[in-house]
Every structure is written in C-alpha cells, then in structure tokens.
Amino acid sequence: MVFSSPQFLFLFLPLALVVYALAPRRARNLVLLLLSLLFYTWGEAGHLWLLLLLIAVNWSAGLVIENDRRAERRTVAAAAAIAVDLAALVWFKYAMFLAHNAARLGVASVALDGIILPLGISFYVFHNISYVVDVYRRVAPARRNPIDFALYIAFFPQLIAGPIIRYHDIAAALDRRRVTAGSFASGMERFLAGLAKKMLLANPLGATADRIFAVPHQALAAGPAWLGIACYSLQIYLDFSGYSDMAIGLARMFGFEFLENFNYPYISASIQEFWRRWHISLSNWFREYVYVPLGGNRGGPVRTYRNLIVVFLLCGFWHGANWTFLVWGMMHGSFLVLERAGLGAILARAPRLVRHFYTLGVVAGAWVFFRSENLVSAGRYFRALAGLSPLSRGPSVWYYLDRETALALLIGAVVATPLFSWITRDWRARALQWRGAVDRSVVQASDGAMLVSARGLMLALLMSLSFVQLAGAVYNPFIYFRF
C-alpha cells in the first residue's frame, strides 16, 4: 500500500484521520503507532518482525546509553545497536550482491538466492541509527516510553519512502504537537500537490523513459536516447519530491513538521549546490553521521576529498546493491572533489547559464548509471546518446514524443522550478531551508482571499485529474522499493 494507491487514498487515510481525531490526546501516539503498523503490515507482513526487533534493540540501547554513567558501557551499547542495524541492512540488501561478486572473483561460492528485501529497510535502519547516535551525543533524550520511540521509527508517512527524519528534529513533537485548521489545510494542500506530481507528471514520463530504455541498444538513435534521459531525469525528481510532498503533508495533518527534502535541485549552478537542494534529508544524514565523524573538512584538502568520496560511495550503495549505484555515487563525489579543488572557482567566473548546463549535464549523465540495469547497459546507452549505436536507425524521437509526454515534459520543467511553490502555501518557507528551520507562521498564514481561492480551485482540479488518472492507471510504479 503506497500513498498513490486507491486503498490508501479511499480507505486507510480517511480511517486514520477519523480514528486519530476521536482518540484521547494521551492515546494519540499509540493510535498512530497501531495505524502505522497496520500500514506496514498491509504491504510487508512477512518482515514486520524485523521492524519490531530493531525497534526493541534500539530502544533498549537508548535506555542503557541514557542511564549508564560508565562511558565504556554507553559506547558498547551504542556500537552494538548500530552493528545490529547495519547487519540487518547488509544481510537483506547486500548479501546476494556480495556473494555473487565474491563468486565471480573466486573468493567464495556461497549461494544466497531468494533473500527478499524488506520494504523501507534503508529508511528505518537510518532512523534507528540517528536515534542511537543522538542519544549518545546527548543531543536529545532517550525515549522511556517504547510507544513513543516505536512511533518515531514506524510513523507511516516516512516509513517506506522517507524523508529521513533525524531523531532530534522530531523529538519534541512526540511529546507535544497541535493540529489547527490552518495546518491541516496546508498539509492537505501539500499532499495533493505531491499526488499530482506523481500521477500526472512522473508516471507518464516514467512510462516513456521505460519504453526508450527497453529498446535494444543497437536500434536506439541519439534523439530518443536524449528524450529518454530527459524523461527519466524529470520522472525521478517529480516522483521522489512528490512522495516527499505527500509525506510532509500527511505528517502535518497529524501535527508533525518535517523539514523540506527537495528545494528545486534542477536550478542549481554546481554539484555542490545540487546536493544542498537534492534529497536534503539524506544529505543531512550522511553529513551528520558519516562525513563529520570521518573528519569532515578538517585535516587538509586530501583528507576532505577522501571523506567526500567515501560518503558518496556509501550514498550510492545505499540506493541499491548494484555497481551502477556505486558509479553514480563515485561520479557525484568526484565532481564535488573537482569543484573543491579548483573547478568551482573556474565555474564561478562563468555565466550562470553555463554553470547551470554544466550541472544538468553531470546530473543527467549520472542518471544514466542510476537507471541502467548494469554497467554494460549504461555504456551502451552513452553510445546511443553520442549517436554511435551500431544500427541506430530505429524509430525517431517523434515515435515516443506523443502529446501526453510532451505536455508532461513541458509542465514538469516548470514544476521543477520555484514557480510551483505558490500552490502549496510554502514558498516563503523555502528560504528557511538553508537554516534547517520550519516557519510555522507561513504554514498557517492567510495569503489573501483571491490567492487562496485560486489555489483552492487549482488543487481541486489537480485532485480530480489525479483521481481520474489513478482510476485508469496501469502504470503506477513504486520506485522506492529497491531502497
């Protein structure tokens, strides 16, 4: 069950809102937890035990870290909990990949076929680690009530598709939160805007990208290849940011405020700026829990460059157990190093349009690896982009560029800019992104009857079109599944 499914929209969400509204204030965390576990069980009953086991392990570790005055015991408890978290992630997500590559190298020949990837494991493992580290650092107190802690880990808006919420960013809301008419309306608006991104734009673009990437490399001409990567670049942004919009909106309807996760990354003029705008919660997590502990930018340029490469290799591997993701991470890490080493200074003297196209070129090139099944397929796709396919006389670009795709490309390009923000009543809050804050006054502010009315009509239209698309949709992928 995902946010863009009929079961969620017309059954689970209305039920959750009604039950939560009727629940006594003291019981609301328990109600939300039970609803969240129901949500997870609906789509992943077979691995509910793993989610509950990791919740129990990390909650127990948090109590030891909080209460034990002996530093060595606190360190052992934190290390043990993190080791269990990472062991679960490695086994379920990477064991088959590691065994396969070990067999190819002749190191070992252990057969590990059939390991099923638990839904959302990458997200709830990172949440558990954030909790343990924050408690260990005394950034936030441990949760004595297991229900409160379990809610932080299993809260359904961010359980299977993020964003990654650091414990210290949400700790206070687990104790005290308030839902007003303004915040609820704002959350609903944000949810509908994200749903429209997903159903009306990301899905049609993804369908075209899938058709093009499925063409045998010998028959793929340059025009369709460029169309395919343009469609995929917009699809992955609109899908990822759309799910984040839905998660932020859902959380707000229950009184929680999540920080922004995407801040129009395709307007960036450098890879450094791109990563300040793209999947911000993931960037923050790796910076705070990996990059800084490695030494960050302390210790000289060489050590900084090493830390960047390590972080982005891990970031790539987090996305999936495939060499293509490692190359994707290495590519981004390498360009970050180059920009720090002098390329950034050169680019700073270039017109912004040049810097913008440089950034889009690097990002789109990296998406080829991200989308391809393996490195061989990625190499062949690059050949097609260069017009070097052996038999590149297949269908022209117009064969794939139908009206729906062309319209989705045009509107998607606009939605990928700040022009989209006025729909969700959050545009002024975007400026606070850089300080990691949420301006609640913006969330609940009235923007004038005319603007509210126009936005309301627009959202009603988007909701209707999304529901129509949902009713007849045969293509509605959940691309987070591999994570």
ZIURTA-V514989 format. One record per pair of residues at least 24 apart in sequence whose C-alpha atoms are under 7 Angstrom apart, sorted by the first residue. I is the first residue (numbers start at 0). J is the second residue. Records with the same first field share a line. If there is no record, write none. Layout:
I = J ; J
This chain:
0 = 41 ; 42
3 = 194
28 = 146 ; 147 ; 150
29 = 146
32 = 149 ; 150 ; 153 ; 154
35 = 153 ; 154 ; 155
36 = 153
38 = 155
43 = 118
46 = 117
53 = 84
54 = 149
56 = 80
57 = 127 ; 131
58 = 145 ; 148
61 = 131 ; 134 ; 141
62 = 141 ; 143
64 = 134 ; 135
65 = 134 ; 141
77 = 131 ; 135
81 = 128
84 = 124
88 = 120 ; 121
91 = 115 ; 116
92 = 116 ; 320
93 = 320
96 = 320
118 = 159 ; 480
119 = 158 ; 159 ; 160 ; 482
121 = 482
122 = 158 ; 159 ; 161 ; 163
123 = 152 ; 158
126 = 152 ; 163 ; 164 ; 165
127 = 152
129 = 165 ; 166
130 = 166
133 = 166 ; 167
138 = 167
139 = 167
147 = 173
156 = 246 ; 249 ; 250
157 = 246
160 = 479
161 = 243
162 = 243 ; 260 ; 280
163 = 280 ; 281
164 = 280
172 = 255
176 = 254 ; 255
177 = 254
178 = 252 ; 253 ; 254
181 = 443
182 = 251 ; 252 ; 442 ; 443
183 = 251 ; 252
185 = 424 ; 442
186 = 248 ; 249 ; 251 ; 252
187 = 248 ; 252
188 = 423 ; 458
189 = 244 ; 245 ; 248 ; 423
190 = 244 ; 245 ; 248 ; 249
191 = 458 ; 462
192 = 423
193 = 241 ; 242 ; 244 ; 245
194 = 241 ; 245 ; 465
195 = 461 ; 462 ; 465
196 = 237 ; 238 ; 241
197 = 237 ; 238 ; 241
198 = 465 ; 468 ; 469
199 = 465
200 = 407 ; 411
201 = 234 ; 237 ; 238
202 = 474 ; 475
203 = 404 ; 407
204 = 230 ; 231 ; 234 ; 404 ; 407
205 = 230 ; 231 ; 234
207 = 399
216 = 379 ; 380 ; 383 ; 388
217 = 388 ; 389 ; 390 ; 391
218 = 388 ; 390 ; 391 ; 392 ; 393
219 = 383 ; 388 ; 391 ; 393
220 = 383 ; 386 ; 388 ; 391 ; 392 ; 393
221 = 383 ; 384 ; 385 ; 386
222 = 395 ; 396
223 = 395 ; 396
224 = 383 ; 384
225 = 384
228 = 363 ; 367
230 = 408
232 = 363 ; 366
233 = 411
258 = 435 ; 436 ; 437
259 = 432
263 = 415 ; 416 ; 417
265 = 359 ; 415
266 = 355 ; 416
267 = 355 ; 358
268 = 351 ; 354 ; 355 ; 358
269 = 354 ; 355 ; 358
270 = 334 ; 335 ; 358
271 = 335
285 = 310
304 = 336
307 = 332
308 = 332 ; 333
318 = 482
319 = 481 ; 482
322 = 373 ; 374
323 = 368 ; 369 ; 373 ; 374
324 = 368 ; 369
326 = 368
327 = 365 ; 368 ; 369
330 = 365
422 = 454
